[in-house]
Amino acid sequence: MKDLLERQRAAFMTELPVSLDARRDRLKRAIAMVADNAGRFCDALSEDFGHRSREQSMIADIAASVGPLRHALKHAGRWSRSERKATMFPLGLLGARAWVEYQPKGVVGIIAPWNFPVNLVMSPLAGVLAAGNRAMVKTSEFTPVVAALFEELAPRYFAIEEVAFVSGGPEVGKAFAELPFDHLLFTGATGIARHILHAAADNLTPVTLELGGKSPVVVGRSADIAKATERVAMGKMLNAGQICLAPDYMLVPEEKEAEVVAGLTRAAAAMYPSLLANPDYTAVINDRHHARLTDWIEDARAKGAEVIAVNPAGEDFAASNSRKLPLHIIRGATDEMTVMQEEIFGPVLPVRSYGHIDDAVAEVNRRDRPLALYYFGSDGEERRRVLGRTISGGVTLDDVIFHVSQEELPFGGIGPSGTGAYHGEAGFRTFSHARSIYKQARLDVAKLAGMKPPYGKATWATIKRQMK
């Protein structure tokens, strides 16, 4: 990997400056790599998961990769233009000029997760390539079939000095994070992110972290309960809840809790009248995560929660060798239960009640700042109060998850849910160096401003003007 990094960096330095045509060409090849092989990627995703809906893979991994790449292809020219900046008075009048040029950083490392192992490679690549960089990608060991497909396909579309893929377990990941990249993007768990930061620190590598956390849904008293519960159920069951932005718990008015639970149950049953043989419903990624989720469900039940498994066909999941898991609604979840302490990352949804909207806000604020916050309701004053009194990476109002699909909205977390952002122009900026350039006026500005010794009246006139 060190040799590969050196080859990429040498090729990058030889190419400078990276033309807009070269950037667009790489974006087109990235689009082709995904689009030409969409079927094979869907097959690989399903094999890695044990079963994954083909349509879901097309929506969330294939189309969601091509879209950002096409967006970058369309806008890279505008994003890469230099930006003129104002100069301090009176330098502009004297002929001085200032501007910012956006340069590529060099070689960007991408450590991708398993839950969307195509999209969370290709979506950041949109900004990386649009900015003129080279890229090395470390794929997840939990999706080895997808990883092998990337390693097979990439050389057909890219020279190894442009974009390269490496795979392996934790030791490879550790060594990858320790490489002196010009920027490193990690998408994954908060606990692992701490190790990534430690590994990058020795090289002073700038790092963008896309993590997760317990993203809450706040249901206001003015919300349409049927609509809200259908949308939450859809978002929670997409990819079987294995989404960093999945609704992690719901906060609902105490008098509407039963209605919310009934709405969730109806919505889940309508979308998935059966589960085991249903091609639309995705399995849990592996046995370890399936065991983790079932253990957490049993922990909640043992500590007094009411657990509602939405199993409309009455299927026997215990007798199945499938890792599919129905939606489990947890009523009466307390802070002592693991489901209220850890990010769930699966089809398990605690529902908690509140008396006043400020109680819901306080519930959100006493936890780590989440990657996303969701609010349902038509009360504009209440909505503004929730938005103004909470802090989260991003927000979707009257739905869940959808803000991630808006390419011109920066996507990222805050605090334990991440640092930095990408997508669209924000991604281009993240993977670019904003280089400040100042061109001095022809006049002897230093002398006019009294900056040359011996100091005197002109010096003090400049000082007073700057301090006004």
C-alpha positions as CSV (number, residue, x, y, z in Angstrom):
1,M,0.0,0.0,0.0
2,K,2.9,2.4,0.7
3,D,4.3,1.7,-2.8
4,L,0.8,2.3,-4.3
5,L,0.5,5.6,-2.4
6,E,3.9,6.7,-3.7
7,R,3.0,5.8,-7.3
8,Q,-0.3,7.8,-7.0
9,R,1.4,10.8,-5.5
10,A,4.2,10.8,-8.1
11,A,1.6,10.6,-10.9
12,F,-0.4,13.4,-9.3
13,M,2.6,15.7,-9.0
14,T,3.6,15.0,-12.6
15,E,0.1,15.9,-13.8
16,L,-0.3,19.2,-12.0
17,P,-2.2,21.3,-12.8
18,V,-5.1,18.8,-13.2
19,S,-7.2,20.0,-16.1
20,L,-11.0,20.2,-16.0
21,D,-11.1,17.7,-18.9
22,A,-9.1,15.2,-17.0
23,R,-11.5,15.5,-14.0
24,R,-14.5,15.1,-16.2
25,D,-13.0,12.1,-17.9
26,R,-12.5,10.3,-14.6
27,L,-16.0,11.1,-13.4
28,K,-17.4,9.6,-16.7
29,R,-15.3,6.5,-16.2
30,A,-16.5,6.2,-12.6
31,I,-20.1,6.4,-13.8
32,A,-19.5,3.8,-16.4
33,M,-17.9,1.4,-13.9
34,V,-21.0,1.4,-11.8
35,A,-23.7,1.7,-14.6
36,D,-22.1,-0.9,-16.9
37,N,-21.9,-3.5,-14.1
38,A,-25.1,-2.7,-12.1
39,G,-26.4,-6.2,-12.3
40,R,-23.1,-7.7,-11.0
41,F,-23.0,-5.3,-8.1
42,C,-26.6,-6.2,-7.2
43,D,-25.7,-9.9,-7.2
44,A,-22.6,-9.3,-5.1
45,L,-24.6,-7.2,-2.6
46,S,-27.2,-9.9,-2.2
47,E,-24.5,-12.6,-1.8
48,D,-22.7,-10.6,0.9
49,F,-25.9,-9.8,2.9
50,G,-27.4,-13.3,2.6
51,H,-30.3,-11.6,0.7
52,R,-30.7,-8.0,-0.4
53,S,-33.6,-6.6,-2.4
54,R,-32.4,-6.0,-6.0
55,E,-34.6,-2.9,-6.2
56,Q,-33.2,-1.5,-3.0
57,S,-29.7,-2.1,-4.2
58,M,-30.5,-0.3,-7.5
59,I,-32.0,2.7,-5.6
60,A,-29.6,3.0,-2.6
61,D,-26.3,1.8,-4.1
62,I,-26.4,2.0,-7.9
63,A,-28.6,5.0,-8.7
64,A,-27.3,6.7,-5.5
65,S,-23.8,6.4,-6.8
66,V,-24.4,7.5,-10.4
67,G,-26.5,10.5,-9.3
68,P,-23.7,12.2,-7.3
69,L,-21.1,11.5,-10.0
70,R,-23.3,13.0,-12.7
71,H,-24.0,16.0,-10.5
72,A,-20.3,16.5,-10.0
73,L,-19.7,16.1,-13.8
74,K,-22.2,18.8,-14.4
75,H,-21.0,21.3,-11.8
76,A,-17.2,20.6,-11.6
77,G,-16.4,23.6,-13.9
78,R,-18.3,26.0,-11.8
79,W,-17.0,24.7,-8.5
80,S,-13.4,24.9,-9.7
81,R,-13.4,28.5,-10.7
82,S,-11.3,30.9,-8.8
83,E,-13.1,33.3,-6.5
84,R,-12.2,36.9,-6.3
85,K,-12.0,38.4,-2.8
86,A,-12.1,42.0,-1.5
87,T,-8.9,43.6,-0.4
88,M,-8.4,45.7,2.7
89,F,-9.0,49.5,2.0
90,P,-7.3,51.2,0.3
91,L,-5.2,48.4,-1.3
92,G,-7.9,47.7,-3.9
93,L,-7.9,51.3,-5.0
94,L,-4.2,51.2,-5.4
95,G,-4.4,48.1,-7.7
96,A,-3.9,45.2,-5.4
97,R,-6.0,42.0,-6.1
98,A,-6.9,38.9,-4.0
99,W,-8.5,35.7,-5.0
100,V,-8.8,32.0,-4.0
101,E,-7.9,29.1,-6.2
102,Y,-9.1,25.5,-5.4
103,Q,-6.3,23.0,-5.8
104,P,-6.5,19.2,-5.5
105,K,-4.9,17.9,-2.3
106,G,-3.3,14.9,-3.8
107,V,-4.1,11.3,-2.8
108,V,-7.3,10.8,-0.8
109,G,-7.8,7.6,1.2
110,I,-11.4,6.3,1.6
111,I,-12.3,3.7,4.2
112,A,-15.8,2.5,3.3
113,P,-18.3,0.6,5.4
114,W,-20.4,-2.5,4.7
115,N,-24.0,-1.2,4.8
116,F,-23.9,0.6,1.5
117,P,-20.6,-0.7,0.1
118,V,-21.0,0.7,-3.4
119,N,-22.6,4.1,-2.7
120,L,-20.3,4.9,0.2
121,V,-17.3,4.4,-2.1
122,M,-18.6,6.1,-5.2
123,S,-20.4,9.1,-3.6
124,P,-17.3,10.5,-2.0
125,L,-15.3,9.7,-5.1
126,A,-17.6,12.2,-6.9
127,G,-16.0,15.0,-4.8
128,V,-12.5,13.5,-4.8
129,L,-12.3,13.2,-8.6
130,A,-14.1,16.5,-9.3
131,A,-11.5,18.2,-7.1
132,G,-8.7,16.6,-9.2
133,N,-7.4,14.1,-6.7
134,R,-6.2,10.4,-6.9
135,A,-7.9,7.9,-4.6
136,M,-7.1,4.7,-2.7
137,V,-10.1,2.8,-1.3
138,K,-10.2,0.3,1.6
139,T,-13.3,-1.8,1.3
140,S,-15.1,-3.6,4.1
141,E,-14.2,-7.1,5.0
142,F,-17.9,-7.7,5.8
143,T,-18.7,-7.4,2.1
144,P,-16.0,-9.5,0.5
145,V,-17.9,-10.2,-2.8
146,V,-18.4,-6.5,-3.5
147,A,-14.8,-5.8,-2.5
148,A,-13.5,-8.5,-5.0
149,L,-15.8,-7.1,-7.7
150,F,-14.3,-3.6,-7.2
151,E,-10.8,-5.0,-7.4
152,E,-11.7,-6.8,-10.6
153,L,-13.5,-3.9,-12.3
154,A,-11.4,-0.9,-11.3
155,P,-8.4,-1.7,-13.5
156,R,-10.7,-1.8,-16.6
157,Y,-11.7,1.8,-16.0
158,F,-8.8,3.4,-14.2
159,A,-5.0,3.2,-14.1
160,I,-3.8,2.1,-10.7
161,E,-2.2,5.5,-10.3
162,E,-5.7,7.1,-10.5
163,V,-8.1,4.9,-8.4
164,A,-7.1,1.7,-6.6
165,F,-8.9,-0.6,-4.3
166,V,-7.5,-2.7,-1.4
167,S,-9.2,-5.2,0.8
168,G,-8.5,-7.0,4.1
169,G,-9.4,-7.2,7.7
170,P,-8.6,-4.9,10.7
171,E,-4.9,-5.1,10.3
172,V,-5.1,-3.9,6.7
173,G,-7.4,-1.2,7.8
174,K,-5.1,-0.1,10.6
175,A,-2.1,0.1,8.1
176,F,-4.2,1.9,5.6
177,A,-5.2,4.6,8.1
178,E,-1.6,5.1,9.1
179,L,-0.6,6.0,5.5
180,P,0.4,9.7,4.9
181,F,-2.6,10.5,2.7
182,D,-3.4,14.1,1.8
183,H,-6.9,13.6,3.2
184,L,-8.6,10.6,4.7
185,L,-12.4,9.9,4.8
186,F,-13.7,7.3,7.2
187,T,-17.3,6.1,7.2
188,G,-18.2,3.8,10.1
189,A,-18.6,3.4,13.8
190,T,-17.7,6.0,16.4
191,G,-15.5,3.6,18.3
192,I,-13.4,2.7,15.3
193,A,-13.2,6.4,14.4
194,R,-11.2,7.1,17.5
195,H,-8.5,4.6,16.3
196,I,-8.6,6.2,12.8
197,L,-7.9,9.6,14.3
198,H,-5.0,8.3,16.3
199,A,-3.5,6.6,13.3
200,A,-3.9,9.7,11.1
201,A,-2.5,12.0,13.8
202,D,1.1,11.0,13.4
203,N,1.0,12.2,9.7
204,L,-1.2,15.2,10.5
205,T,-3.5,13.8,7.9
206,P,-6.7,15.9,7.7
207,V,-9.7,13.6,8.4
208,T,-13.4,13.6,7.6
209,L,-15.4,11.3,9.8
210,E,-18.9,10.1,8.8
211,L,-20.3,8.3,11.8
212,G,-23.7,7.7,13.2
213,G,-25.4,7.8,16.6
214,K,-28.9,7.7,17.9
215,S,-30.9,9.8,15.4
216,P,-34.3,10.7,17.0
217,V,-37.7,11.2,15.6
218,V,-39.7,13.9,17.3
219,V,-43.4,13.6,16.6
220,G,-45.2,16.9,17.3
221,R,-48.8,17.0,18.5
222,S,-49.8,18.6,15.2
223,A,-48.4,15.7,13.2
224,D,-50.4,13.5,10.9
225,I,-49.8,10.2,12.7
226,A,-50.7,7.9,9.8
227,K,-48.3,9.7,7.5
228,A,-45.5,10.0,10.1
229,T,-45.6,6.4,11.1
230,E,-45.6,5.1,7.5
231,R,-42.6,7.2,6.7
232,V,-40.7,6.2,9.8
233,A,-41.5,2.5,9.2
234,M,-40.3,2.8,5.6
235,G,-37.0,4.5,6.7
236,K,-36.5,2.1,9.6
237,M,-37.0,-1.0,7.5
238,L,-35.0,0.1,4.5
239,N,-31.9,-2.1,4.4
240,A,-33.3,-3.7,7.5
241,G,-32.4,-0.6,9.5
242,Q,-28.7,-0.9,8.7
243,I,-28.3,2.8,7.9
244,C,-26.4,5.4,9.8
245,L,-29.3,7.8,9.3
246,A,-32.0,5.3,10.3
247,P,-34.5,6.5,12.9
248,D,-33.1,5.2,16.1
249,Y,-35.8,6.1,18.6
250,M,-39.1,8.0,18.6
251,L,-40.4,10.6,21.0
252,V,-44.1,11.0,20.8
253,P,-46.8,12.8,22.8
254,E,-47.9,10.6,25.7
255,E,-51.6,10.6,24.7
256,K,-50.6,9.5,21.1
257,E,-48.2,6.7,21.9
258,A,-50.7,3.9,21.3
259,E,-51.8,5.5,18.0
260,V,-48.1,5.7,16.9
261,V,-47.4,2.1,17.8
262,A,-50.6,1.0,15.9
263,G,-49.6,3.2,12.9
264,L,-46.1,1.7,12.8
265,T,-47.5,-1.8,13.0
266,R,-50.0,-1.2,10.2
267,A,-47.4,0.5,7.9
268,A,-44.8,-2.3,8.4
269,A,-47.4,-5.0,7.7
270,A,-48.7,-3.2,4.6
271,M,-45.2,-2.9,3.1
272,Y,-44.0,-6.3,4.2
273,P,-47.0,-8.7,4.6
274,S,-44.4,-11.5,4.9
275,L,-40.7,-11.4,5.4
276,L,-38.8,-14.7,5.1
277,A,-39.5,-15.2,1.3
278,N,-40.1,-11.5,0.6
279,P,-37.6,-10.4,-2.0
280,D,-38.1,-6.7,-0.9
281,Y,-36.8,-7.2,2.6
282,T,-33.1,-7.3,3.3
283,A,-31.3,-9.6,5.8
284,V,-29.0,-8.6,8.6
285,I,-25.4,-8.6,7.3
286,N,-24.0,-11.4,9.4
287,D,-24.6,-13.8,12.3
288,R,-22.7,-11.5,14.8
289,H,-25.0,-8.6,14.1
290,H,-28.1,-10.7,14.1
291,A,-27.1,-12.1,17.5
292,R,-26.4,-8.6,18.8
293,L,-29.8,-7.4,17.8
294,T,-31.7,-10.3,19.3
295,D,-29.7,-10.0,22.5
296,W,-30.6,-6.3,22.7
297,I,-34.3,-7.2,22.2
298,E,-34.2,-9.7,25.0
299,D,-32.4,-7.3,27.2
300,A,-35.2,-4.8,26.7
301,R,-37.8,-7.4,27.4
302,A,-36.0,-8.7,30.5
303,K,-35.9,-5.1,31.9
304,G,-39.6,-4.6,31.6
305,A,-40.2,-3.2,28.1
306,E,-43.2,-4.3,25.9
307,V,-41.7,-5.8,22.7
308,I,-44.0,-5.9,19.7
309,A,-42.7,-8.0,16.7
310,V,-44.4,-7.0,13.5
311,N,-44.8,-10.4,12.0
312,P,-48.1,-10.3,10.0
313,A,-47.7,-13.7,8.4
314,G,-46.9,-15.4,11.7
315,E,-43.6,-16.8,10.3
316,D,-41.3,-18.9,12.4
317,F,-38.0,-17.0,12.3
318,A,-36.4,-19.2,14.9
319,A,-36.7,-22.2,12.7
320,S,-35.3,-20.4,9.7
321,N,-31.6,-20.2,8.7
322,S,-32.3,-16.8,7.3
323,R,-30.9,-13.7,9.1
324,K,-34.0,-11.7,8.4
325,L,-35.4,-10.0,11.4
326,P,-38.9,-8.4,11.6
327,L,-39.4,-4.9,12.9
328,H,-39.5,-4.9,16.7
329,I,-41.2,-1.9,18.4
330,I,-40.0,-1.4,22.0
331,R,-42.5,0.4,24.3
332,G,-41.4,1.6,27.7
333,A,-37.7,1.6,26.8
334,T,-35.6,3.0,29.7
335,D,-32.1,4.3,29.8
336,E,-30.9,1.0,31.5
337,M,-31.7,-0.9,28.3
338,T,-29.0,-1.3,25.7
339,V,-31.3,-0.2,22.9
340,M,-31.3,3.3,24.5
341,Q,-27.6,3.4,25.0
342,E,-26.1,2.3,21.7
343,E,-26.9,3.0,18.0
344,I,-29.2,0.2,17.0
345,F,-28.4,-0.3,13.3
346,G,-31.2,-2.8,12.7
347,P,-35.0,-3.1,12.6
348,V,-35.5,-2.3,16.3
349,L,-37.4,0.9,17.2
350,P,-37.9,2.2,20.8
351,V,-40.9,4.5,21.3
352,R,-40.8,6.9,24.2
353,S,-43.4,9.4,25.3
354,Y,-43.2,13.0,26.4
355,G,-45.6,15.5,28.1
356,H,-44.3,18.8,26.7
357,I,-42.2,19.4,23.6
358,D,-39.5,20.8,25.8
359,D,-39.2,17.4,27.4
360,A,-38.6,15.9,24.0
361,V,-35.9,18.5,23.3
362,A,-34.3,17.8,26.7
363,E,-34.3,14.1,25.9
364,V,-32.4,14.8,22.6
365,N,-30.0,17.2,24.2
366,R,-28.9,14.9,27.0
367,R,-27.5,12.4,24.5
368,D,-24.6,12.8,22.1
369,R,-25.3,15.0,19.1
370,P,-26.8,12.8,16.5
371,L,-26.1,12.5,12.8
372,A,-29.7,13.3,12.0
373,L,-32.9,14.6,13.6
374,Y,-36.4,14.2,12.3
375,Y,-39.4,16.3,13.1
376,F,-43.0,15.7,12.1
377,G,-45.6,18.4,12.6
378,S,-47.4,21.4,11.1
379,D,-46.9,23.7,14.1
380,G,-44.4,26.2,12.7
381,E,-43.5,27.7,16.1
382,E,-42.9,24.2,17.6
383,R,-40.9,23.2,14.6
384,R,-38.7,26.2,15.0
385,R,-38.3,25.5,18.7
386,V,-37.1,22.0,18.0
387,L,-34.7,23.2,15.3
388,G,-33.4,26.1,17.3
389,R,-32.9,24.2,20.6
390,T,-31.2,21.0,19.2
391,I,-28.0,20.4,17.3
392,S,-27.5,17.5,14.8
393,G,-25.6,16.8,11.7
394,G,-28.6,17.3,9.4
395,V,-32.4,17.4,9.5
396,T,-35.3,16.0,7.5
397,L,-38.7,17.6,8.3
398,D,-41.9,15.5,7.8
399,D,-39.9,12.5,6.7
400,V,-36.7,10.6,7.5
401,I,-33.3,10.1,5.7
402,F,-34.2,12.2,2.6
403,H,-31.8,15.1,3.3
404,V,-28.9,12.8,2.4
405,S,-30.2,12.6,-1.2
406,Q,-29.9,16.3,-1.7
407,E,-26.5,16.7,-3.3
408,E,-26.2,20.4,-2.6
409,L,-26.8,19.9,1.2
410,P,-23.6,19.2,3.0
411,F,-23.7,15.7,4.6
412,G,-21.9,15.2,7.8
413,G,-22.2,14.9,11.6
414,I,-21.1,16.9,14.6
415,G,-19.1,15.7,17.6
416,P,-19.5,11.9,18.1
417,S,-21.6,11.6,15.0
418,G,-18.8,12.9,12.7
419,T,-16.7,15.8,11.7
420,G,-16.5,17.5,8.3
421,A,-18.9,17.1,5.4
422,Y,-19.2,16.1,1.8
423,H,-21.7,15.8,-1.1
424,G,-22.0,18.2,-4.0
425,E,-20.1,21.4,-3.7
426,A,-19.3,20.7,0.0
427,G,-17.5,17.5,-1.1
428,F,-15.5,19.4,-3.7
429,R,-14.4,21.9,-1.1
430,T,-13.6,19.2,1.4
431,F,-11.2,17.5,-1.0
432,S,-9.7,20.7,-2.3
433,H,-7.2,23.1,-0.9
434,A,-8.4,26.7,-0.9
435,R,-5.2,28.5,-1.9
436,S,-5.2,32.2,-1.0
437,I,-3.4,34.4,-3.6
438,Y,-2.6,38.1,-3.2
439,K,-1.1,40.3,-6.0
440,Q,0.5,43.5,-4.7
441,A,-0.1,46.9,-6.2
442,R,2.7,48.5,-8.3
443,L,3.1,51.2,-5.8
444,D,5.3,50.9,-2.7
445,V,2.5,50.0,-0.4
446,A,4.7,49.4,2.6
447,K,6.2,52.9,2.3
448,L,2.8,54.6,1.9
449,A,1.4,52.7,4.9
450,G,4.4,53.6,7.1
451,M,5.4,50.0,7.5
452,K,9.0,50.7,6.6
453,P,11.2,52.1,9.4
454,P,11.8,54.8,10.4
455,Y,8.2,54.8,11.7
456,G,6.3,58.1,11.9
457,K,2.9,59.8,11.1
458,A,2.0,57.5,8.3
459,T,2.6,54.5,10.6
460,W,0.2,55.8,13.2
461,A,-2.4,56.8,10.6
462,T,-2.4,53.2,9.3
463,I,-2.7,51.8,12.9
464,K,-5.6,54.1,13.7
465,R,-7.4,53.3,10.4
466,Q,-7.1,49.5,11.0
467,M,-8.4,49.8,14.6
468,K,-11.5,51.8,13.7
